[in-house]
Amino acid sequence: MKPVKRFGLIGKNIGYSLSPEIFGHIFRREAVPYVYEIIDTELSLLDEILSGDWAGLNVTIPYKKAIIPLLDALDESAQITGAVNTVVFRDGKRIGYNTDIDGFEFLLSQTPESVRRRALILGSGASSNTVAYVLKKHRIPFIKVSRKPAPGMLSYSGLDRNIIERHGLIINTTPLGGPNHRGQAPPIPYHWIGKRHTLIDLNYLPRPTGFVEMGRRFTPHAYDGLPMLVAQARKAWELWKKSF
């Protein structure tokens, strides 16, 4: 029998996560006796946790940026986006990757080409950088929208009918409408969204998320981030297996 290996997800207030179910399915498919744990912790304990006997770790909110100084090296994906969601332990080193890139690329591939001409990214945190990286890769112009916009971004109050109508793809990277912010949604003028729009929420719970629920009042093309979660998990598993 193969030795038991331990994997886990580091975050805060993440008891809702479906990652244990997803990796449980992967482990059963691979016929390996591995375990996957939720590690709901404080920022001050991250280094101690990383020093444990882990075969691989995932990282989620709010630590995708905070964990970077505790790592020995970063893959190009993590360097460019400034976000880590997967830690690989190889040759005694902690190496950070961003497999959310693979996850969002899969989500994007499911959208019609007609909506990929211009995109709005709601939010300006770590996840927004991941989405921006993928959109740049596919040469899709985008604008970020933030409560506290930096130069080159828009504020929510600055969204008008022309902007909404010109951007057929709208992506929510904020936690609004997700498990810890139920009953909320990003404050955009939904009434200017039409059937030609496609909305993507990186949140995947509750179903529907607040953003998806609001969006579906105006377009049938509003989707949550569950397929992204599954796709990024598959990529993380590929990386971990190479390090065994």
N, C-alpha and C positions, 0 to 999 in steps of 0.2 A: 504494500500500500504506500502511495506517495505521502510524504510528510505533510502535516497540516501547515498551511501558510495563512498568515493573518493580513487582511486588507481592511481599509476603513475610509470613512469620509469625515473630514474635519470641517467644522462650521459652528454656528451659533444659532440656537432655536431652530434646529433642522430635524426634529423628530418626525416630521411629515415625509421625509425623503423616500423616494422609491428606489434609490440606488441599491439597498440590500436585496430587494426583490430581483432587480435586473442582474446583479452579479450572482445571486443565487441560481438564477436560470442559467447563466454562463457556466458556473461551476458544475451544475448537474449535467449540462451538455458535454462538458469536457471530462466528466467522470473524475473530478478531483475533490478531495475532502477539505476544501478551503473554507474560511469564514470571512464574513464582511461585517464590519461594525460601524455604528454611528458614534462619532466622537464629538459630542456637544461640549464645547470648552471655551475657556477665556483666552484672550490674547496672550496673557502672561505665561500660559502653559504650553504654547506652541512648540518651543524648542525642546522641552521635556518630552512631549508626545513624539516628536520626530526622532528622538533618540531611542524609542522603543523598538521592539522586535517586529518590524513590519516588512512585508514583502512588497507592499505598494500602498500609496495613499491617494485619495482624491481630496480636493479642497474646494469649498464653496463659500458663500457669503458668511461673514464679511472679511474673509482672510485671503482672498486671491492675490491681493497686492502685499498685504502685511507679511506673508510667509516668505517672500522673495529674499530678504536679507539673511534668512536662516538657512538658505540653500547654498550648495557648493558650486553649482553651475546651472545655467539656463539654456534650454534649447532655443533655437532661433524664434520659434513660435511664441515663446514666453518673453523673450527679449523685446520683440517688436511690439507686442500688445501690452506689455507691462502687467501681465496677469498669468497666474499659475493655477491650474485646476487638477494637475496630476503630478505626483512625485514618484520618481523611479529611484530605487536604491541599487547602485551599481558600483562595484569595487570600493565599497566603503564610503561612497559619495552620495549626496542627495541632489538629484537633478530634476529641475522643474520643467514641465511641458504645459502647453495649452491645447488640450484635445477638444475644447469647446469650438475651436476653429473647424475641426472636422465635423462636429455636430451641426454647426450653423451652415456649413457648406451643403450638408445633406438637406437641411430645411430649405435653403435657397433653391436647390435643384428641383424641388417640388413645386415651385411657383412658375406661372406662365412667363415667358420671355417678355411679353408685352408690358408687364408691370415693373420690369427691372430697369427701366430707363432712368428713373430717379427714385431715391429713397429718403425717408425721414427716419432718423434714429432717435427714439425717445429715451433720454437719459445720457449721462456723461461719465459713468463709472467704468469699472474694469470690463464689464460685459459689453459696454458700448464700444470699447476699443477693439474687442474681438470681432464684433459685427463690422466695424469700420474696416478692419484689416481684410476681411473676406470681400466686402464690397469693392474695395480698391483693387484687389486681386482680379476681380471680374469686371473691372472698369465701369462700375455703376456709380454715378455721381450721387452724393448724399449730403445731408445737412443734419447736424445734431441739434436736438431741442433739449433745453435744460432749465431748471428753476433758477439757476445762477449761471447764465451763459457766459462762456469765455469768448474772446474774439473769434469770429467765424461761426459762432453758434446762434441759434434763435432762442428766444424765450417763448414759453407757452402762450403768453399774451400776444406775441407777435405773429401767431399763426392766423392767416386769413384764408379766404376762400380760394384765392389764386394759388397759394402755396399748397394747400391740401389737394386741390384738383391736379396740380402739376406733378405731384409725387404719388405714384401709384402703389408704392410699397412702403408700408409704415411698420416699424419694428419697435416693440416695447422692450427695453432692457432694464427698466426700473422694477422694483419689487411691488409696485402698486397693483393691487388685484391678486397678488400671490397669497400663499398660505399665511403669512404673518401680516397681511394688509388686505384682508377679505372685505368685500363690499366697496372697494375703491377702484379707481381707474385713472390713468393719466388724463390731465385736464386739457384735452384737445377738442376742437369743434367737430364732433362726430357727425353733425347734421350735414356737413359738406362732403362726407365720404359717400361714394357711390358703388355700384355693383362692379365697376372695373377695378376697384381697389383690392389689394390683398393685404391683410393685417397678420402679423406674426408676433406672438407673445413668447418671450423666453421663459416665462413662468409656465408651469405645467399643472399646477394645482391651485385652487380647486378647479374642477371641470364643470362648467366653463370658468375660466379666469375672468376677472373684472373687465379686462381689456377685450377679450374675445366676446364676452356677453354684450358689451356696449357696441362693439363693431358689427356684430351679426344683426343688429337692428337696421343696418344700412347696406351691408354686403354679405353674401353667403361665404365669402372667402376670408375667413378669420380663423386662425389656427394657433394652438398652444405649442409649447416647447417639448412635449414628451418625446417625439421622434428625435429631437436634438439630444436629449438626455441619453437615449439608447445608443445613438450613433457615437457620441463621445465616449461612452462606457466601453464600447467595442474597441475603439482606438486605444484607450487606456489599457485594456487587457492585452492587446498586442504588444504594447511597450513593456508591460510588466513581464510577460512571458520571455521576452528577449533577454531580460536581466537575470533570470533564474540560473 
